[in-house]
Each structure stands twice: as C-alpha cells, then as structure tokens.
Amino acid sequence: MVLRQIKTLIKRWFPTPVAHAHCDGPCGVYDPATARIYTEAVVSMTRKILDLQPPADQNPQAMATYLNTMSRYIQIKEEQAQKAKEEILILWTDYFKPQHLEQYPNLHDMFWKAAKLCSSCKVEVNLQHAEELLAAVEEVHKVFWATKNRTDVSWYKAS
C-alpha cells in the first residue's frame, strides 16, 4: 500500500511528458529509394537464375559449381525481396497518414499489392512478377514524393 502511494506521488511530481512521433524513432527520414534498390536486385537475380544453365556433362565439380551459384542467386533474391517488403511496409505503416489516404484512396491497395508481390518474388522465379514489383515500387515512389510536394525527384534505376 505504501509503495503504491509513493508511486502515485512520484508520478504526480514528475509527470511523464507525452511524446508524439510518426514511428518508433522520430527521425522523419523516409525514402522509397531503398525499396527500389532491393527490388532491382530481385529483378537482377531472377534474370540470373533464369539464365543460368546446368552443366551439359556429368562433371561433379561443374555440377557443384552450378548448384553453389544457383543457391547463392536464390538466397540473394529472397533476401532482397524480404528487405524490399520491409521497406514498403515501413512506408505504408509509419510514413503515410490518414490525410494521404484521402488524397490517394487506393493507397492501401497499392501497398498491399506491392507487399504481396514481394512475397511472390521470394517463393517464385518469375521475371514478370519481379518487373511488376519494380513498377509497384515506382508507383510508391511517385505517390510518396507527391505527398511531399516534390515532383522534382525523378524515378531512375541503378541497373
């Protein structure tokens, strides 16, 4: 009982200030460029996987090299797709606000589809889905910068 009274007094004497932030850390730094870079890697790795040819002969060393290369490409593709998904979800859940949804009523659908494409790119080797993901990230880019009244930020690809 006494401890509870002391706790109440401490709270009254030293109230905790209310903090307002748009995310877990109020940095305010957002940019869909990271998602673009990860997505470009997904497209690149998907192409490499599709282009990689198994050895024609039954040479064990050649097969081991092929399998090692293929597994590395797959691992990179899946890792980059997951990172792209994380970046997309951060923008969706931390940056965009109700007023943005009023401006862009399809915002939730746009982000949901982009996140689903990230998942597809992880579990498939489908160049069409990888390119659709890149187009979805471009759409996110355009809407994001429009909400900041920055139509001067061009979309470009590093690859």
Number of C-alpha atoms within 10 A of each C-alpha: 6 7 8 9 10 11 12 12 12 11 11 10 9 9 9 8 6 5 6 8 10 13 13 8 8 10 9 11 7 13 16 19 18 15 27 26 18 22 28 24 22 32 26 18 24 26 16 16 20 12 9 12 10 14 15 8 8 9 9 10 10 14 15 13 13 16 14 12 15 19 13 14 20 21 14 19 29 24 16 24 29 21 18 29 22 15 20 24 17 15 19 19 13 15 16 16 11 9 10 15 12 10 11 13 12 11 16 14 10 16 21 15 14 24 24 13 20 27 17 17 27 22 12 14 20 17 18 12 19 28 19 18 28 24 15 20 27 19 15 24 19 17 18 21 16 14 14 8 10 12 12 8 11 10 12 9 11 7 8
